[in-house]
Amino acid sequence: MGIAVSSLIAVIGFLGIFDLNSDYANTSVLPVIASEWVYLFLLLTNLPNLFLLLWLQKHPQAAELEIRICFANLAVNAIFSGFTLYSTQEGSGYFFELVLMMMVICVFPYYKAGHGLSLVALSLLMISAIILVNHVQVAWQDAYDLSLFYVIGQACIVLRRYWFRQSSWYNYILHQANGMLFVSSRTDKLTGLYNRLALREDFPNYGKQEVGVAMIDLDTSSALMRITAMLTGIWS
């Protein structure tokens, strides 16, 4: 999921730079920060993280460390989502790229309940600060829609985390059940010894090895009758 998020946001950065160099690009609504810098920051944030996560796939580290790396990258992206206001061109919607980035971020299954809320809060605080500092006139409908989007985004994070935990638990239960079924199908219930199916399945592993074989024919019913007779004679 971390690789997917970094890849998608890097694509947004690439497409933004491509759009600025096209013949149809307009001037920026807020020229305080050049639009090129906004998209460049997205690339500089996500491309190194993408290569790092790809390297971690081949050289796994502690799971907690990998999750912290992903979350740190998401936190930076949540902050930069507010800066996309500076890349808005005349005639375009203020919050389109912000919504794109936060939609990508909100699909990540956070491993702690408060982390999803903190990312939404970072994005909301950053976009609010930029609007207030630059005195941007935002229509009431746009402000209402943006607030509703953050509420829905937080709900998606909570549901995504819940479904992730549930599916992980069900997969664990299924794995345990399959393991018990595998063991019971290869062993005798009475003695716990391996049965004929286990011999057939494991036979290729015995090739080119020294193996000792003992064949014993046990008549279980006769043995039980003899033991019962002996115990009966002792008790009598």
Sine and cosine of phi, psi and omega as CSV:
sin_phi,cos_phi,sin_psi,cos_psi,sin_omega,cos_omega
0.00,0.00,-0.61,0.80,0.04,-1.00
-0.90,0.44,-0.64,0.77,0.05,-1.00
-0.90,0.43,-0.65,0.76,0.00,-1.00
-0.90,0.44,-0.70,0.72,-0.02,-1.00
-0.90,0.44,-0.75,0.66,0.00,-1.00
-0.88,0.47,-0.62,0.78,0.00,-1.00
-0.91,0.42,-0.72,0.70,-0.05,-1.00
-0.92,0.40,-0.66,0.75,0.00,-1.00
-0.95,0.32,-0.55,0.83,0.11,-0.99
-0.89,0.45,-0.60,0.80,0.07,-1.00
-0.89,0.46,-0.65,0.76,0.06,-1.00
-0.86,0.51,-0.66,0.75,0.03,-1.00
-0.90,0.44,-0.70,0.72,0.02,-1.00
-0.88,0.48,-0.73,0.68,-0.02,-1.00
-0.91,0.41,-0.56,0.83,0.04,-1.00
-0.90,0.43,-0.70,0.72,0.04,-1.00
-0.91,0.42,-0.65,0.76,0.04,-1.00
-0.89,0.46,-0.65,0.76,-0.01,-1.00
-0.92,0.40,-0.62,0.78,-0.01,-1.00
-0.91,0.41,-0.46,0.89,-0.01,-1.00
-1.00,-0.04,0.04,1.00,0.02,-1.00
-0.99,0.11,0.22,-0.98,-0.02,-1.00
-0.96,0.26,-0.24,0.97,-0.07,-1.00
-0.99,-0.13,0.04,1.00,-0.03,-1.00
-0.94,0.33,0.65,-0.76,0.05,-1.00
-0.97,-0.26,0.10,-1.00,0.04,-1.00
-0.96,0.28,0.41,-0.91,-0.03,-1.00
-0.97,0.24,0.58,-0.82,0.04,-1.00
-0.93,0.36,-0.62,0.79,0.00,-1.00
-0.87,-0.50,1.00,-0.05,-0.06,-1.00
-0.98,0.20,0.25,0.97,0.00,-1.00
-0.87,0.48,-0.69,0.72,0.07,-1.00
-0.85,-0.52,0.75,-0.67,-0.02,-1.00
-0.90,0.44,0.64,-0.77,-0.02,-1.00
-0.87,0.49,-0.55,0.84,0.00,-1.00
-0.86,0.51,-0.59,0.81,-0.02,-1.00
-0.92,0.39,-0.59,0.81,0.01,-1.00
-0.88,0.47,-0.76,0.65,-0.02,-1.00
-0.94,0.34,-0.54,0.84,0.04,-1.00
-0.91,0.41,-0.63,0.78,0.06,-1.00
-0.88,0.47,-0.63,0.78,0.03,-1.00
-0.88,0.47,-0.67,0.75,0.00,-1.00
-0.94,0.35,-0.69,0.73,-0.02,-1.00
-0.92,0.39,-0.40,0.92,0.02,-1.00
-0.99,0.11,-0.65,0.76,-0.18,-0.98
-0.99,-0.11,-0.53,0.85,0.01,-1.00
-0.90,0.43,-0.75,0.66,0.06,-1.00
-0.88,0.48,-0.62,0.79,0.03,-1.00
-0.91,0.40,-0.60,0.80,0.03,-1.00
-0.89,0.45,-0.72,0.69,0.02,-1.00
-0.91,0.41,-0.58,0.82,0.03,-1.00
-0.91,0.42,-0.69,0.72,0.00,-1.00
-0.92,0.38,-0.59,0.81,0.07,-1.00
-0.91,0.42,-0.60,0.80,0.06,-1.00
-0.92,0.38,-0.62,0.79,0.01,-1.00
-0.92,0.38,-0.44,0.90,0.08,-1.00
-0.90,0.44,-0.60,0.80,0.00,-1.00
-1.00,0.05,-0.39,0.92,0.01,-1.00
-0.77,-0.63,0.97,0.25,-0.09,-1.00
-0.86,0.51,0.65,-0.76,0.09,-1.00
-0.91,-0.43,-0.20,-0.98,0.05,-1.00
-0.88,0.48,0.68,-0.74,-0.05,-1.00
-0.86,0.51,-0.62,0.79,0.00,-1.00
-0.88,0.47,-0.63,0.77,0.01,-1.00
-0.91,0.42,-0.70,0.72,0.00,-1.00
-0.89,0.45,-0.63,0.77,0.01,-1.00
-0.92,0.39,-0.64,0.77,0.02,-1.00
-0.90,0.43,-0.61,0.80,0.05,-1.00
-0.89,0.45,-0.71,0.71,0.02,-1.00
-0.88,0.47,-0.70,0.72,-0.04,-1.00
-0.92,0.40,-0.64,0.77,0.04,-1.00
-0.87,0.50,-0.66,0.75,0.04,-1.00
-0.91,0.42,-0.64,0.77,0.02,-1.00
-0.91,0.41,-0.61,0.79,0.02,-1.00
-0.90,0.44,-0.67,0.74,0.04,-1.00
-0.90,0.43,-0.66,0.75,0.02,-1.00
-0.91,0.41,-0.59,0.81,0.04,-1.00
-0.89,0.46,-0.62,0.79,0.05,-1.00
-0.93,0.37,-0.70,0.71,-0.02,-1.00
-0.93,0.37,-0.34,0.94,0.05,-1.00
-0.88,0.48,-0.55,0.84,0.07,-1.00
-0.94,0.35,-0.55,0.83,-0.01,-1.00
-0.94,0.34,-0.25,0.97,0.04,-1.00
-0.90,0.44,-0.23,0.97,0.08,-1.00
-0.88,0.47,-0.52,0.86,0.00,-1.00
-0.96,0.29,-0.29,0.96,0.01,-1.00
-1.00,-0.08,0.04,1.00,-0.01,-1.00
-0.93,0.37,0.78,-0.63,0.02,-1.00
-1.00,-0.07,0.38,-0.93,0.01,-1.00
-0.87,0.49,0.72,-0.69,-0.03,-1.00
1.00,0.04,-0.03,1.00,-0.01,-1.00
-0.95,-0.30,0.31,-0.95,0.03,-1.00
-0.96,0.28,0.57,-0.82,-0.05,-1.00
-0.91,0.42,-0.65,0.76,-0.27,-0.96
-0.94,-0.33,0.27,0.96,-0.08,-1.00
-0.89,0.45,-0.77,0.64,-0.03,-1.00
-0.94,0.35,-0.54,0.84,0.08,-1.00
-0.87,0.49,-0.71,0.71,0.01,-1.00
-0.90,0.45,-0.64,0.76,0.02,-1.00
-0.87,0.49,-0.74,0.68,-0.04,-1.00
-0.91,0.42,-0.68,0.73,-0.05,-1.00
-0.94,0.33,-0.51,0.86,0.10,-1.00
-0.89,0.46,-0.64,0.77,0.03,-1.00
-0.92,0.38,-0.67,0.74,-0.04,-1.00
-0.92,0.39,-0.59,0.81,-0.12,-0.99
-0.96,0.29,-0.15,0.99,0.02,-1.00
-1.00,0.01,-0.07,1.00,-0.03,-1.00
-0.97,0.24,0.74,-0.67,0.00,-1.00
-0.99,0.16,1.00,-0.07,-0.05,-1.00
-0.93,0.38,0.62,-0.79,-0.09,-1.00
-1.00,-0.01,-0.10,1.00,0.11,-0.99
-0.73,-0.69,0.59,-0.80,-0.15,-0.99
-0.88,0.47,-0.62,0.78,-0.09,-1.00
-0.98,0.22,-0.26,0.96,-0.06,-1.00
-0.93,0.37,-0.65,0.76,0.02,-1.00
-0.89,0.46,-0.68,0.74,0.02,-1.00
-0.90,0.44,-0.62,0.79,-0.01,-1.00
-0.91,0.41,-0.59,0.81,0.03,-1.00
-0.92,0.38,-0.67,0.74,0.06,-1.00
-0.89,0.45,-0.66,0.75,0.00,-1.00
-0.91,0.42,-0.64,0.77,0.03,-1.00
-0.87,0.50,-0.72,0.69,0.00,-1.00
-0.90,0.43,-0.69,0.72,-0.02,-1.00
-0.91,0.42,-0.68,0.74,0.01,-1.00
-0.91,0.41,-0.64,0.77,-0.03,-1.00
-0.92,0.38,-0.72,0.69,-0.01,-1.00
-0.92,0.38,-0.57,0.82,0.04,-1.00
-0.91,0.41,-0.67,0.74,0.00,-1.00
-0.90,0.43,-0.67,0.74,-0.01,-1.00
-0.91,0.41,-0.63,0.78,0.03,-1.00
-0.90,0.44,-0.68,0.73,-0.03,-1.00
-0.94,0.33,-0.68,0.73,-0.04,-1.00
-0.91,0.41,-0.64,0.77,-0.05,-1.00
-1.00,-0.06,0.07,1.00,0.04,-1.00
0.79,0.61,0.74,0.67,0.00,-1.00
-0.98,0.22,0.76,-0.65,0.04,-1.00
-1.00,0.06,0.97,-0.26,-0.02,-1.00
-0.97,-0.23,0.79,-0.62,0.02,-1.00
-0.88,0.47,0.49,-0.87,-0.03,-1.00
-0.87,0.50,-0.63,0.78,-0.01,-1.00
-0.90,0.44,-0.64,0.77,0.03,-1.00
-0.91,0.41,-0.68,0.74,0.03,-1.00
-0.89,0.45,-0.65,0.76,0.03,-1.00
-0.90,0.43,-0.70,0.71,0.01,-1.00
-0.90,0.43,-0.64,0.77,0.00,-1.00
-0.91,0.41,-0.67,0.74,0.04,-1.00
-0.89,0.45,-0.67,0.74,0.04,-1.00
-0.89,0.45,-0.61,0.79,0.02,-1.00
-0.89,0.46,-0.67,0.74,0.01,-1.00
-0.91,0.42,-0.61,0.80,0.05,-1.00
-0.90,0.44,-0.72,0.70,0.02,-1.00
-0.90,0.43,-0.64,0.77,0.02,-1.00
-0.88,0.48,-0.67,0.74,0.04,-1.00
-0.91,0.42,-0.63,0.78,0.05,-1.00
-0.89,0.45,-0.65,0.76,0.04,-1.00
-0.89,0.46,-0.62,0.78,0.02,-1.00
-0.89,0.45,-0.71,0.70,-0.01,-1.00
-0.90,0.44,-0.72,0.70,-0.01,-1.00
-0.92,0.39,-0.66,0.75,0.00,-1.00
-0.88,0.47,-0.68,0.73,0.01,-1.00
-0.91,0.41,-0.66,0.75,0.01,-1.00
-0.89,0.45,-0.72,0.69,0.00,-1.00
-0.91,0.42,-0.59,0.81,0.02,-1.00
-0.90,0.43,-0.70,0.71,0.01,-1.00
-0.91,0.41,-0.65,0.76,0.00,-1.00
-0.91,0.42,-0.72,0.70,-0.01,-1.00
-0.91,0.42,-0.60,0.80,0.04,-1.00
-0.91,0.42,-0.64,0.77,0.01,-1.00
-0.92,0.40,-0.69,0.72,0.01,-1.00
-0.90,0.43,-0.62,0.78,0.04,-1.00
-0.90,0.43,-0.60,0.80,0.03,-1.00
-0.91,0.41,-0.71,0.71,0.02,-1.00
-0.89,0.46,-0.67,0.74,0.02,-1.00
-0.90,0.44,-0.64,0.77,0.02,-1.00
-0.90,0.43,-0.67,0.75,0.02,-1.00
-0.90,0.44,-0.69,0.73,-0.01,-1.00
-0.90,0.43,-0.66,0.75,0.03,-1.00
-0.91,0.42,-0.59,0.81,0.04,-1.00
-0.91,0.42,-0.67,0.74,0.03,-1.00
-0.91,0.41,-0.64,0.77,0.03,-1.00
-0.91,0.42,-0.62,0.79,0.01,-1.00
-0.90,0.43,-0.68,0.73,-0.01,-1.00
-0.93,0.38,-0.70,0.72,-0.04,-1.00
-0.92,0.40,-0.48,0.88,0.00,-1.00
-0.97,0.24,-0.28,0.96,-0.06,-1.00
-0.95,-0.33,0.00,1.00,-0.05,-1.00
-0.79,-0.61,0.43,-0.90,0.07,-1.00
-0.99,0.15,0.75,-0.67,-0.08,-1.00
-0.92,0.40,-0.54,0.84,-0.07,-1.00
-0.98,0.21,-0.74,0.67,-0.09,-1.00
-0.99,-0.16,-0.36,0.93,-0.08,-1.00
0.98,0.19,0.09,1.00,0.01,-1.00
-0.99,0.13,0.34,-0.94,0.04,-1.00
-0.92,0.38,0.61,-0.80,-0.03,-1.00
-0.98,-0.18,-0.17,-0.99,-0.06,-1.00
-0.91,0.41,-0.56,0.83,0.03,-1.00
-0.89,0.46,-0.66,0.75,0.04,-1.00
-0.89,0.45,-0.62,0.78,0.03,-1.00
-0.89,0.46,-0.69,0.73,0.01,-1.00
-0.89,0.45,-0.68,0.73,-0.04,-1.00
-0.94,0.33,-0.60,0.80,-0.08,-1.00
-1.00,-0.04,-0.10,0.99,-0.09,-1.00
-0.84,0.54,-0.64,0.77,0.02,-1.00
-0.87,0.49,-0.40,0.91,-0.02,-1.00
-0.96,0.27,-0.26,0.97,-0.04,-1.00
-1.00,0.01,-0.05,1.00,-0.02,-1.00
-0.89,0.45,0.63,-0.78,0.03,-1.00
0.85,0.52,0.53,0.85,0.06,-1.00
-0.75,-0.66,0.45,-0.89,0.08,-1.00
-0.98,0.20,0.86,-0.51,-0.09,-1.00
-0.79,-0.62,0.74,-0.67,0.11,-0.99
-0.99,-0.15,0.74,-0.68,-0.07,-1.00
-0.85,-0.52,0.75,-0.66,0.08,-1.00
-0.80,-0.60,0.80,-0.59,0.02,-1.00
-0.94,-0.33,0.88,-0.48,-0.05,-1.00
-0.78,-0.62,0.77,-0.63,0.04,-1.00
-0.96,-0.27,0.94,-0.35,-0.02,-1.00
-0.95,-0.32,0.81,-0.58,0.10,-1.00
-1.00,-0.06,0.99,-0.12,-0.12,-0.99
-0.89,0.46,-0.67,0.74,-0.06,-1.00
-0.91,0.42,-0.67,0.74,0.01,-1.00
-0.91,0.42,-0.65,0.76,0.00,-1.00
-0.89,0.45,-0.66,0.75,0.01,-1.00
-0.91,0.42,-0.61,0.79,0.02,-1.00
-0.91,0.41,-0.65,0.76,0.01,-1.00
-0.91,0.41,-0.68,0.73,0.01,-1.00
-0.89,0.45,-0.65,0.76,0.02,-1.00
-0.90,0.44,-0.67,0.74,0.02,-1.00
-0.90,0.44,-0.65,0.76,0.00,-1.00
-0.90,0.43,-0.68,0.74,0.01,-1.00
-0.92,0.40,-0.60,0.80,0.02,-1.00
-0.90,0.43,-0.64,0.77,0.03,-1.00
-0.92,0.40,-0.61,0.80,0.00,-1.00
-0.92,0.39,-0.70,0.71,-0.04,-1.00
-0.93,0.37,-0.54,0.84,-0.01,-1.00
-0.95,0.31,0.00,0.00,0.00,0.00
